[in-house]
Amino acid sequence: MTDLLDLTAARARAGIEAGDVSAEECLRAWVEAATGDELNAFLWNAADNGHGAAASHLPVAVKDIFCTEGVPTTAGSRILEGYRPPYTATAVRNLTAAGAPLLGKTNMDEFAMGSSNENSGFGPVLNPWDRERVPGGSSGGSAAAVAGGLAPWAIGTDTGGSIRQPASLCGIVGLKPTYGAVSRYGMIAFASSLDQCGPLTRDVTDAALLLSLLEGRDPCDSTSVGVDGVRMPSREDLGGLRFAVPSGLAMDGVEAGVKASFEATLATIEELGGQVGEAPLPSAEHGISAYYVIAPAEASANLARYDGVRFGLREDAPQLDGMYERTRAAGFGAEVKRRIMLGTYALSSGYYEAYYGRAQRVRTKIADDFRAAFEDFDFVVTPTSPSVAFRLGEKLADPLSMYLNDYFTVPMSLAGIPAISIPAGLAEPDGGGPELPVGFQIAGPAFSESTILDAAFALERAIGFDARPQGAAG
């Protein structure tokens, strides 16, 4: 069984096709691994219901923000505790149709709001590299399950960095596709103009394979356009490719170990024949400010439906408005309440143009900056996260410090372009401690997923990151 769990999804698929191993054996092994979850990564797993459809791919761990018919779906919130949707999200349905069954539903920051997974209504997820540290968020359960050997691969959602940042902190690959590449139908909305589904995997090849199963146009999602084919990566060098370090993003708050890893990775790019230069992204430094107006504004509208009337938690009261107030007070956590209040204020009469309108103009400027950069360069590269995984509780009392974890990932989300985080090595946190994973982010123009994956594949091979966290299953 250990040998089965050590296989990447692509290698296991090849073994299944060759008849060396059966899909049923792989499925049983991974269900057993998920059942042994000690990271609080899963909120539900296939063993709970005896689920186990016929498979031709390995089973997939699914962030609990995707609706799954008859299976509990909470979005990490007590307000949806016990909710069982009557339909399945298109992304999950595509995976099942391709022979990749549901392994389990993974823990997450409530309604995808957070960078540490400490905002979950069902307790924090633990980082498999150090169980006193966070796995990142909001897709922390998916990232921890893959890194900890509890799942062969997983899907999450990325609104401002919620796939890439936990991938970085857990030492795995995380890809945010172009906005519209994967259907959002059945994905519980946080910020509709930003949310995007994507893969979290052990390596770049698995990320390409999982994306190929996910992508496609969906008539149920008006923003869905799909990707024009996903090529399996095979590039061995970076000759002829141009990589830009953005001159408009400050590195002042980046940990020393992360900086050193980033610079070492830039040197590796040059050793592989790539060119490294600088490109101005003057508006990118305002990305966090714009994001934390736009995303809460959209969230305040999307979360208005959770009122105790249609589904989920209901707190009784003599009057209707009292029932609304009691239900939302009991069901929503502190971070969700904070963002609803921020968003409602930004959209209120007299402030709409000053805040939301201005943030949208900044968003347009950021997208324009990226388009200009891609006239001279193939990719923009940054650290994925300013730090390695931080300790549980370390930033809970300082929301602004927590928000800055998305400093390098938010600009790509606002521009709607694809970006991938790959492990670049290990580094000590500032102040000392165990060596922990560092992520390297590569972003490209819209619908350049195959090109990004190819470059990431070559860089991944050169870096040779194959460490497994101590205590990981398998």
ZASETOR-355893 format. One line per 4 residues: number of its first residue (from 0); their letters; for each residue z, y, x of C-alpha. Coordinates in steps of 0.001 Angstrom, whole numbers. Layout:
N
NUM	a	Z/Y/X | ... .
***
This chain:
474
0	mtdl	0/0/0 | 776/2353/2881 | -2805/1910/4100 | -4155/2874/663 .
4	ldlt	-2027/6016/550 | -3227/7044/3987 | -6870/7123/2880 | -8464/10447/2030 .
8	aara	-10162/10514/-1363 | -13635/10416/209 | -12761/7402/2358 | -11119/5612/-549 .
12	ragi	-14203/6230/-2675 | -16385/4765/79 | -14079/1738/213 | -14297/1312/-3557 .
16	eagd	-18105/1504/-3449 | -18208/-1024/-599 | -15905/-3410/-2453 | -13216/-3250/251 .
20	vsae	-10618/-2009/-2224 | -10512/-1741/-6001 | -10046/1478/-7943 | -7277/-233/-9909 .
24	eclr	-5337/-999/-6696 | -5616/2641/-5619 | -4535/3868/-9029 | -1463/1599/-9095 .
28	awve	-478/2655/-5566 | -677/6368/-6385 | 1147/6014/-9714 | 3962/4267/-7840 .
32	aatg	3996/7029/-5196 | 4145/9758/-7856 | 6997/7929/-9597 | 9014/8240/-6370 .
36	deln	8795/12055/-6472 | 11816/13634/-4745 | 10219/17086/-4422 | 10280/17996/-8142 .
40	aflw	6505/18235/-7787 | 5742/16431/-11067 | 6811/17339/-14583 | 5075/14241/-16027 .
44	naad	3303/11311/-14408 | 1016/8566/-15658 | 3761/5937/-15409 | 5659/7766/-18172 .
48	nghg	3092/6668/-20748 | 1548/3695/-19053 | -1588/5781/-18600 | -4228/4355/-16313 .
52	aaas	-7851/4639/-17334 | -10617/2774/-15561 | -11400/4650/-12363 | -14136/4999/-9784 .
56	hlpv	-12415/7874/-7968 | -8777/8329/-6993 | -6455/9780/-9646 | -5871/13543/-9656 .
60	avkd	-2629/15495/-9963 | -3170/18351/-12415 | -1253/21624/-12543 | 668/21801/-15798 .
64	ifct	-1317/24872/-16881 | -4241/22672/-17990 | -4099/21393/-21564 | -4123/17587/-21789 .
68	egvp	-4441/15930/-25177 | -1254/14120/-26181 | 393/14802/-22799 | 3148/17450/-22418 .
72	ttag	1778/20796/-21215 | 4328/23522/-20475 | 2768/25985/-17990 | 6151/25699/-16265 .
76	sril	7835/27505/-19161 | 10655/26524/-21498 | 8843/28346/-24282 | 6286/25483/-24319 .
80	egyr	8728/22650/-23694 | 7563/19562/-25566 | 4158/21008/-26483 | 1404/18369/-26618 .
84	ppyt	-2048/19940/-26972 | -4617/18509/-29405 | -7409/18839/-26808 | -8099/18547/-23067 .
88	atav	-9220/21293/-20689 | -12848/21044/-19593 | -11920/20765/-15894 | -9667/17761/-16578 .
92	rnlt	-12224/16237/-18946 | -14900/16543/-16233 | -12658/14702/-13772 | -11882/11920/-16220 .
96	aaga	-15567/11541/-17103 | -16357/11209/-13381 | -13825/8380/-13034 | -10893/10401/-11630 .
100	pllg	-8007/9751/-14057 | -4935/11886/-14591 | -2137/10976/-12167 | 401/13502/-13443 .
104	ktnm	1135/17095/-14416 | 2549/19180/-11572 | 5319/21765/-11538 | 4434/25439/-11188 .
108	defa	5723/28997/-11421 | 6058/29887/-15099 | 2643/30853/-16502 | 1404/30932/-12871 .
112	mgss	3519/33998/-12074 | 4997/33609/-8610 | 4493/32840/-4940 | 7293/30336/-4365 .
116	nens	7514/27983/-7387 | 11077/29186/-7896 | 10071/30760/-11223 | 9505/27392/-12889 .
120	gfgp	11548/26779/-16025 | 12116/23231/-14705 | 13528/23971/-11266 | 11897/24751/-7914 .
124	vlnp	9535/22471/-6021 | 10606/21568/-2479 | 8332/21885/546 | 7796/18405/2077 .
128	wdre	7863/19924/5587 | 11370/21314/5036 | 13125/20713/1721 | 15171/23877/2104 .
132	rvpg	11970/25925/1920 | 9487/26832/-790 | 6030/25236/-1084 | 4414/28507/-2176 .
136	gssg	3126/29245/-5620 | 2146/29258/-8277 | 404/25893/-7638 | 3325/24698/-5530 .
140	gsaa	3720/21376/-7324 | 98/20430/-6690 | 308/21485/-3030 | 3607/19689/-2393 .
144	avag	2369/16511/-4100 | -682/16325/-1823 | 1168/17326/1362 | 4070/14998/582 .
148	glap	1900/11933/35 | 2576/11768/-3714 | -1053/12430/-4742 | -4387/11979/-2979 .
152	waig	-5684/15346/-4270 | -4893/17856/-6969 | -6157/20832/-8908 | -4442/24158/-9350 .
156	tdtg	-5278/27672/-10436 | -5684/30778/-8340 | -5189/34233/-9881 | -4217/36196/-6765 .
160	gsir	-3742/33432/-4204 | -1993/30651/-6118 | -4103/27864/-4585 | -4596/29254/-1098 .
164	qpas	-1042/30445/-369 | 717/27147/-1252 | -2019/25259/608 | -1170/27366/3655 .
168	lcgi	2589/26819/3364 | 2182/23057/2832 | -444/22397/5534 | -3352/21317/3317 .
172	vglk	-6754/22665/2206 | -6973/24956/-830 | -10200/26397/-2247 | -10555/29237/-4753 .
176	ptyg	-14136/29009/-6054 | -16199/31962/-7226 | -14993/33309/-10568 | -16935/31359/-13184 .
180	avsr	-17731/28351/-10999 | -15303/26125/-12919 | -14624/26333/-16650 | -11402/28017/-17759 .
184	ygmi	-11506/26404/-21213 | -8162/24759/-21893 | -6513/26489/-18929 | -3552/28472/-20272 .
188	afas	-4346/32099/-19484 | -2365/34375/-17195 | -4951/37048/-16271 | -8290/36082/-17784 .
192	sldq	-10504/38146/-15467 | -8914/36585/-12376 | -7813/32998/-13174 | -9871/30284/-11510 .
196	cgpl	-9451/26509/-11132 | -9870/24893/-7729 | -8988/21900/-5510 | -6027/21236/-3219 .
200	trdv	-6786/18390/-810 | -5943/16815/2522 | -9202/17858/4160 | -12361/19908/3620 .
204	tdaa	-14533/16913/2695 | -12198/16044/-176 | -12264/19694/-1311 | -16068/19576/-1506 .
208	llls	-16006/16272/-3359 | -13430/17447/-5898 | -15273/20730/-6468 | -18470/18780/-7159 .
212	lleg	-16622/16938/-9957 | -15122/20120/-11403 | -17911/22683/-11376 | -20482/23283/-14058 .
216	rdpc	-21483/25512/-16939 | -19392/25092/-20075 | -20503/26361/-23507 | -16823/26677/-24460 .
220	dsts	-16253/29310/-21742 | -18450/32420/-21852 | -17559/33263/-18224 | -18641/29835/-16962 .
224	vgvd	-21786/29754/-14802 | -21171/26788/-12493 | -22337/26379/-8903 | -25885/25544/-7896 .
228	gvrm	-24929/22209/-6344 | -22119/21438/-3890 | -23218/19979/-561 | -20935/17660/1352 .
232	psre	-19997/19453/4596 | -21382/18120/7859 | -21642/21042/10287 | -20470/20332/13836 .
236	dlgg	-20534/23849/15300 | -20559/27484/14197 | -23618/28650/16139 | -25374/31587/14500 .
240	lrfa	-22548/32355/12061 | -20810/35733/12027 | -17105/36095/11156 | -15522/39457/10325 .
244	vpsg	-11873/40383/10740 | -11247/43177/8199 | -10200/46416/9863 | -8727/47755/6615 .
248	lamd	-5962/45151/6285 | -2782/45864/8236 | -1177/43072/10271 | 2187/44841/10626 .
252	gvea	4080/42503/8306 | 2622/39279/9708 | 4984/36916/11537 | 4419/36544/15266 .
256	gvka	3655/32827/15006 | 1096/33421/12253 | -587/36135/14345 | -753/33845/17370 .
260	sfea	-2251/31041/15284 | -4824/33415/13774 | -5898/34691/17185 | -6128/31130/18532 .
264	tlat	-8356/30169/15604 | -10633/33152/16257 | -10959/31911/19854 | -11868/28447/18546 .
268	ieel	-14590/29995/16371 | -16100/31598/19455 | -15859/28323/21390 | -17878/26703/18587 .
272	ggqv	-20599/29324/18939 | -19564/31685/16170 | -19527/35451/16575 | -16342/37382/15757 .
276	geap	-16339/41096/14967 | -14700/43687/12732 | -15828/44935/9329 | -14314/47864/7465 .
280	lpsa	-12688/46976/4140 | -11079/50362/3460 | -9995/49621/-106 | -8562/46139/537 .
284	ehgi	-5138/47482/1514 | -4774/48756/-2056 | -5471/45292/-3461 | -1827/44383/-4088 .
288	sayy	-1202/47658/-5946 | -4291/47190/-8123 | -3556/43507/-8746 | -11/44133/-9943 .
292	viap	-1349/46506/-12569 | -4374/44485/-13737 | -2773/41028/-13809 | 402/42033/-15716 .
296	aeas	-1688/44090/-18146 | -3829/41061/-18993 | -738/38831/-19074 | 1004/41089/-21586 .
300	anla	-1902/40527/-23985 | -2329/36799/-23263 | 1365/35973/-23664 | 1711/37783/-27004 .
304	rydg	783/34490/-28726 | 4078/32860/-27715 | 6159/34090/-30630 | 7784/30954/-32066 .
308	vrfg	5325/30735/-34970 | 2428/28549/-33824 | 3720/26233/-31108 | 6538/25627/-28660 .
312	lred	10071/26975/-28833 | 11344/28669/-32006 | 14690/30451/-32244 | 15612/31072/-35872 .
316	apql	16746/34478/-37122 | 17189/36120/-40559 | 14206/38445/-40012 | 10744/37803/-38527 .
320	dgmy	11043/40390/-35752 | 14429/38935/-34829 | 12861/35483/-34512 | 10213/36929/-32194 .
324	ertr	12837/38611/-30030 | 15160/35611/-29816 | 12340/33165/-29090 | 10821/35236/-26294 .
328	aagf	14221/36090/-24825 | 15211/32406/-24694 | 11831/30987/-23681 | 10569/33349/-20998 .
332	gaev	12044/33596/-17509 | 12879/36792/-15643 | 9569/37102/-13767 | 7473/36615/-16900 .
336	krri	9534/39240/-18743 | 9130/41616/-15803 | 5352/41284/-15786 | 5026/41600/-19557 .
340	mlgt	6996/44847/-19396 | 4903/46158/-16505 | 1672/45243/-18238 | 2666/46689/-21581 .
344	yals	3642/49955/-19906 | 353/50127/-17974 | -1623/49696/-21200 | 462/52082/-23289 .
348	sgyy	-933/55291/-24757 | -924/58062/-22192 | -735/55710/-19198 | -3770/53442/-19675 .
352	eayy	-6177/55553/-17638 | -3614/56581/-15036 | -2725/52976/-14193 | -5046/50306/-15622 .
356	graq	-8203/52439/-15456 | -7502/53504/-11875 | -6679/49927/-10821 | -10039/48751/-12205 .
360	rvrt	-11824/51430/-10163 | -10011/50226/-7031 | -11131/46695/-7902 | -14743/47857/-8000 .
364	kiad	-14315/49562/-4619 | -12922/46352/-3100 | -15891/44352/-4406 | -18268/46988/-2980 .
368	dfra	-16521/46773/413 | -17017/43005/512 | -20694/43314/-426 | -21181/45798/2426 .
372	afed	-19362/43512/4877 | -21546/40555/3915 | -24675/42514/4829 | -23635/42183/8490 .
376	fdfv	-21415/39086/8439 | -21444/35637/6864 | -17682/35422/6334 | -14506/37489/6249 .
380	vtpt	-11473/35800/7830 | -7740/36525/7645 | -4433/34703/7844 | -3834/33129/4428 .
384	spsv	-174/34111/4203 | 1783/36664/6275 | 4462/34047/6952 | 5154/30360/7102 .
388	afrl	7214/28825/4286 | 10382/30816/3659 | 13761/29522/2537 | 14594/28845/-1094 .
392	gekl	16217/31937/-2606 | 15325/34132/359 | 13097/36542/-1577 | 14240/36114/-5175 .
396	adpl	16234/39339/-5156 | 13305/41369/-3807 | 10215/41069/-6058 | 8173/43456/-3905 .
400	smyl	8720/41310/-820 | 7665/38269/-2850 | 4513/40014/-4084 | 3434/40767/-503 .
404	ndyf	2928/37038/99 | -447/37567/-1622 | -1461/40494/611 | -4379/38643/2230 .
408	tvpm	-5489/36611/-787 | -5544/39193/-3597 | -8615/41177/-2400 | -10868/38102/-2725 .
412	slag	-9538/37417/-6222 | -10204/40983/-7332 | -13751/40730/-5944 | -14299/37335/-7625 .
416	ipai	-15545/35732/-4397 | -14780/32243/-3022 | -12247/31664/-271 | -10703/28629/1393 .
420	sipa	-7475/28111/3308 | -7406/25426/5985 | -4485/24421/8230 | -4684/26219/11573 .
424	glae	-1666/24685/13263 | 2102/25044/13285 | 4323/28032/14060 | 8003/28895/14108 .
428	pdgg	9247/31392/11529 | 10441/34751/12821 | 14077/34271/13757 | 13537/30660/14772 .
432	gpel	13487/27370/12952 | 11298/24285/12620 | 7565/24594/13197 | 5736/24901/9876 .
436	pvgf	2073/25021/8794 | -70/28139/9084 | -3215/28717/7019 | -6513/30328/8036 .
440	qiag	-8587/31921/5267 | -12399/32039/5162 | -14103/34068/2409 | -17804/34390/1642 .
444	pafs	-20150/35987/-882 | -20202/34827/-4485 | -21400/31217/-4914 | -21392/30504/-1173 .
448	esti	-18998/27560/-1578 | -21193/25066/282 | -21615/27434/3239 | -17874/28119/3379 .
452	ldaa	-17082/24407/3205 | -19539/23686/6013 | -17972/26304/8312 | -14458/25155/7383 .
456	fale	-15429/21541/8130 | -16580/22384/11656 | -13468/24462/12308 | -11179/21816/10831 .
460	raig	-12581/19188/13213 | -12098/21460/16218 | -8507/22362/15276 | -7630/18705/14702 .
464	fdar	-4666/19319/12405 | -3550/15900/11232 | 232/16177/11184 | 2113/14715/8220 .
468	pqga	5462/16165/7209 | 8449/14048/8118 | 9568/11989/5156 | 6229/12145/3325 .
472	ag	5405/9119/1198 | 2962/6717/2760 .
***
